[in-house]
């Protein structure tokens, strides 16, 4: 399939990040351009959601109170033992599912109960 300039740029960037996401993006474009497919819009949108889900799996989540508290405790241990010049603290979460998900990808934010709706940070419309 021949990609246009912008499509190719996105594809090339996705290849650097996640090859499966790049392949799904290419599939979404192929499906979208298939005018003989009566369900092409829905299928392409689903493929693009899949691309996004692949990309967000390993993203670092924003710092939160628990994360910062743990990092401070570890730093305090190093300071108490006078080891701050010898060690650097690098604390990372392993994947997005290790913490409460604060960003929801849904059709309509208003369909959520208020306690959950208030935690939605970003709404992506496709």
N, C-alpha and C positions, 0 to 999 in steps of 0.2 A: 504494500500500500504506500502510496506517495503522500508524504506529510507536507503541509504548508510550512512556511518559515516559523511562525509562532508555535505551531503544533510541534514542530521538530525541536525547537528550543526547549519546550516543556518536556518533551520525551527525553532529550539528552540530559537534562537536569535530573529527571526521575531515575534515569539509568545510574547516575552517580550515587543516588540515595538508596534506591530499592528497585532491583531489576524486575521483581514481580509486579510492583506498582507501575513501572514503565510499560510492561506488557499489558496490564489491565487498562491503562490509559490508551494504548494503541488499539485495543479491542473496543473500547468505548467509542473512539473516533470511527473505527470501521463500521460498527453497528449504527452509529448516528448517520453516517453517510449512505447507508443502504436504504435507498428510497423504496425498495420493494418490501421492506419489513414494516408491517403496519404497527408494530409495537416498539419501533426503534427508539423513541424518546424515553420511554420507561426503562428499556434495557440499557441504554447508554447512561441514563442517570444512575441506575443501580451500579453499573461498572465504575462510575466516577465516585460514588459513595464508597465502593470497595477500595479504590485508590486512596481515598482519604483515611479509611480505617487502617490500611497498611502503613501509611505514613505516621499516624499518631501513636502507633503501638509503642514505639521506643522513645518518644519525645520526653524530654525531662519536664516534669510537672513543676508548676510554680511553687516557690517555697511556702510552707505553711508553718503554723505555730509548733507543731510536733517536730517537724523536720529541723527547724531552727533550734529548738530546745535540745535535741539530741546532738547537733553539731556543737552547740555551746558547752554541753557536758563533756564531750570529747576534748575540746580545746582546753577546758579547765583541768582535765587530767594531765594533759601535756604541760600546762603551765605549772601545776603543782610539782611535777617531776623535773621541771626546768629542761624540757625537751622540745620546746617550740621551734628552736633553730634546727633541730634534727629531723623533724617530721612535718609533713603537710597533711592536713585532713581533707580528704576528698570523699564526700558522702553522696551517693546516688541511689535513687530508687531503681528497682529492677522491673521495668515495664509499667505500663499505665494501670494495670489491674491490681497493683499492690496498694493502691490508695483509693479513697472515694473519688469517683469520677465527677469532676466539677464542670466539665464541658459536655453538654449533651447535643447529639445530632439527631434532630427529630423534625417532623413535618411542621408542627405548630406548637410553639412554646406555651401558648395559652391553654393547651389541652392538659398540661401538667398541674398537679396539685401545688398550691402556693408555696409550701416549704421547699419543694424541689424547684419550682419556677424561679424562686429567688436566688438559687445557686447557678443558674444559667449565666455564663459569662459572654458567650459569643453565639450568634445564630448565623449559620451559613445557608444561604438560599441558592439553590441550583436551578 
